[in-house]
């Protein structure tokens, strides 16, 4: 049995909550936060570059992201930092790419 959220989680996400998104392949992709809540679902912000995605996600497509997930390269999946503070995520990812550590 897989538990995706703490048992006290009430089923709604607040603005700023870090989440993972279920991909079409059935995997979970981390590195997003709730940008806004709408009647149709949730708009997400990609933490790596601050882009707000132009469509809504439902509860079924989201789960709480582990706070210990750190910052990951969106291209190769390498964990670049083991702390959850995403304020420097775009700089870490950019530097990772400049140093040639992945194919992006």
C-alpha positions in Angstrom: 0.0 0.0 0.0 1.3 3.4 -0.9 0.5 6.5 1.2 1.0 9.8 -0.7 0.1 12.2 2.0 0.1 12.5 5.8 -3.1 11.0 7.3 -4.1 14.5 8.6 -4.1 15.9 5.0 -7.7 17.1 4.4 -7.7 16.8 0.6 -7.3 20.4 -0.5 -4.1 22.2 -1.4 -3.3 25.8 -0.4 -1.5 28.3 -2.5 2.3 27.7 -2.2 2.0 24.0 -1.3 4.8 22.0 -2.9 3.2 19.1 -5.0 4.2 16.3 -7.4 2.1 15.8 -10.6 1.1 12.4 -12.0 2.4 12.0 -15.5 0.6 10.3 -18.4 3.1 7.4 -17.9 1.8 7.0 -14.3 5.0 8.3 -12.7 5.2 11.3 -10.3 7.1 14.4 -11.3 8.1 16.7 -8.5 9.1 20.3 -8.5 5.8 22.2 -8.6 3.8 24.3 -6.2 0.2 25.5 -6.2 0.1 28.9 -7.9 -3.7 29.4 -7.5 -6.9 27.6 -6.7 -9.8 27.8 -9.2 -13.2 26.2 -9.4 -11.8 23.7 -12.0 -8.8 22.6 -10.0 -5.3 24.0 -9.3 -2.9 26.0 -11.4 0.7 25.0 -10.9 4.0 26.9 -10.9 7.1 25.0 -12.0 9.6 25.8 -9.3 12.7 25.5 -11.6 11.8 28.5 -13.7 8.7 30.1 -12.1 6.4 29.4 -15.0 2.7 29.0 -14.2 1.3 26.2 -16.3 -1.7 27.2 -18.5 -4.1 24.5 -17.5 -5.8 23.1 -14.3 -5.0 19.9 -12.4 -7.4 17.9 -10.3 -6.8 16.3 -6.9 -6.4 12.9 -8.6 -3.3 14.3 -10.5 -1.5 15.8 -7.5 0.1 14.6 -4.3 2.1 16.4 -1.6 5.7 16.5 -2.5 8.2 15.3 0.0 10.0 18.3 1.7 13.2 16.3 1.6 13.0 15.9 -2.2 15.5 18.7 -2.8 16.0 20.4 -6.2 16.2 18.1 -9.2 17.3 18.8 -12.7 14.2 18.6 -14.9 16.4 17.1 -17.8 18.3 14.3 -16.1 16.6 13.9 -12.7 19.8 14.4 -10.8 19.3 15.8 -7.3 21.3 19.1 -7.3 20.6 20.0 -3.6 19.3 18.0 -0.7 17.4 21.0 0.8 13.8 21.9 -0.2 14.3 25.7 -0.5 13.6 26.3 -4.2 14.5 29.9 -4.2 17.8 29.1 -6.0 16.5 26.2 -8.0 16.7 28.0 -11.4 20.3 29.0 -10.7 21.3 25.5 -9.7 19.7 24.0 -12.8 21.3 26.6 -15.1 24.7 26.0 -13.6 24.3 22.3 -13.9 23.5 22.7 -17.6 26.4 25.1 -18.2 28.9 22.6 -16.6 27.7 19.9 -19.1 26.4 17.5 -16.5 23.4 16.6 -18.6 22.3 16.7 -22.3 20.0 19.7 -22.0 
